[in-house]
């Protein structure tokens, strides 16, 4: 082997090893999904539970405030939609009553001037 090809071969060998490790990790993850949680997942879940027991921070307060603001925006939008529907309904009723009144006037009350 020449010294020119040794670094390239070494790089290729390392890439192959890395691919094999990634495949084995992914295979273990898939097995854990298929067969249920492994012991390692249970310990990490316990660690997460411990971490979530900390008192709320400013960022969690901001997230909560942001949720409340978003709910307020949604409720305001819903109220505006309901009001718009009511206004549109009343306007449509006025137009229909006006049209019926105009037709009735034309048919019954308008003098027949063609005679």
Phi and psi in degrees as a GROMACS rama.xvg file:
@    title "Ramachandran Plot"
@    xaxis  label "Phi"
@    yaxis  label "Psi"
@TYPE xy
-87.8526  160.308  UNK-2
-71.4672  -20.2413  UNK-3
-70.7181  -34.3069  UNK-4
-90.1554  -15.7065  UNK-5
-64.3258  -46.8089  UNK-6
-63.7277  -36.9544  UNK-7
-66.8978  -43.4534  UNK-8
-64.4005  -39.5688  UNK-9
-62.7963  -42.7144  UNK-10
-63.0329  -42.914  UNK-11
-64.3109  -40.8919  UNK-12
-62.4719  -43.7619  UNK-13
-65.1302  -40.2045  UNK-14
-62.3572  -41.1746  UNK-15
-63.4384  -43.3201  UNK-16
-62.4409  -41.4907  UNK-17
-62.7131  -43.1624  UNK-18
-61.9316  -40.9343  UNK-19
-63.8798  -42.1076  UNK-20
-63.3866  -44.5213  UNK-21
-60.8432  -40.9454  UNK-22
-65.0269  -40.9861  UNK-23
-67.8917  -38.5641  UNK-24
-64.1078  -44.8644  UNK-25
-63.9045  -39.3858  UNK-26
-62.7696  -42.06  UNK-27
-63.2937  -39.1934  UNK-28
-63.5026  -42.7111  UNK-29
-65.397  -40.899  UNK-30
-62.2362  -40.1777  UNK-31
-63.883  -38.5195  UNK-32
-67.2945  -40.693  UNK-33
-73.4911  -47.5121  UNK-34
-95.7699  5.72625  UNK-35
100.698  179.722  UNK-36
-73.5289  142.049  UNK-37
-87.7192  176.986  UNK-38
-64.3796  -36.499  UNK-39
-64.0407  -39.1605  UNK-40
-65.6593  -36.4135  UNK-41
-65.7771  -40.2198  UNK-42
-68.1945  -38.9485  UNK-43
-67.5939  -32.9262  UNK-44
-65.3566  -38.8674  UNK-45
-63.766  -40.7013  UNK-46
-63.3005  -38.5838  UNK-47
-65.4719  -39.6222  UNK-48
-61.7701  -40.7138  UNK-49
-65.3406  -40.6254  UNK-50
-67.7526  -34.7474  UNK-51
-75.8809  -7.8728  UNK-52
-85.5184  6.26311  UNK-53
-74.8583  154.364  UNK-54
-65.1135  154.55  UNK-55
-62.8664  144.046  UNK-56
-105.005  179.864  UNK-57
-63.9977  -36.4381  UNK-58
-67.3719  -38.2472  UNK-59
-69.899  -33.2798  UNK-60
-64.9529  -41.1517  UNK-61
-64.2955  -39.4239  UNK-62
-63.8053  -42.0394  UNK-63
-64.2617  -41.7961  UNK-64
-64.045  -39.5804  UNK-65
-63.6233  -39.3136  UNK-66
-63.6062  -42.4383  UNK-67
-64.1624  -41.8422  UNK-68
-62.7483  -43.0083  UNK-69
-64.4127  -38.6456  UNK-70
-64.9903  -41.0626  UNK-71
-61.903  -42.2513  UNK-72
-62.0561  -42.5095  UNK-73
-63.1369  -44.808  UNK-74
-64.013  -40.8013  UNK-75
-62.0663  -41.9375  UNK-76
-62.8018  -42.048  UNK-77
-65.1975  -40.479  UNK-78
-63.8784  -42.0273  UNK-79
-63.3221  -38.3057  UNK-80
-65.1718  -44.5932  UNK-81
-62.5641  -44.0896  UNK-82
-63.6144  -42.5698  UNK-83
-62.6274  -39.5926  UNK-84
-65.5335  -41.7261  UNK-85
-64.6119  -43.0003  UNK-86
-63.4544  -44.1883  UNK-87
-63.2815  -38.6762  UNK-88
-64.943  -44.3874  UNK-89
-67.3917  -39.2342  UNK-90
-63.8752  -41.2163  UNK-91
-63.9016  -39.269  UNK-92
-63.9099  -42.9427  UNK-93
-62.5963  -43.2875  UNK-94
-63.9726  -42.0596  UNK-95
-65.3484  -43.588  UNK-96
-64.517  -40.5847  UNK-97
-61.9125  -42.3046  UNK-98
-65.214  -42.2884  UNK-99
-65.4471  -41.5831  UNK-100
-63.9945  -40.8765  UNK-101
-64.1722  -44.0902  UNK-102
-63.9134  -42.0828  UNK-103
-63.6587  -40.9914  UNK-104
-61.6984  -46.4413  UNK-105
-62.9189  -36.3194  UNK-106
-80.6309  -42.3175  UNK-107
-110.361  -33.8121  UNK-108
-103.846  -21.8516  UNK-109
-73.1959  135.444  UNK-110
-65.9297  140.278  UNK-111
-85.62  98.5861  UNK-112
-91.8689  -0.199377  UNK-113
-76.1569  -13.6648  UNK-114
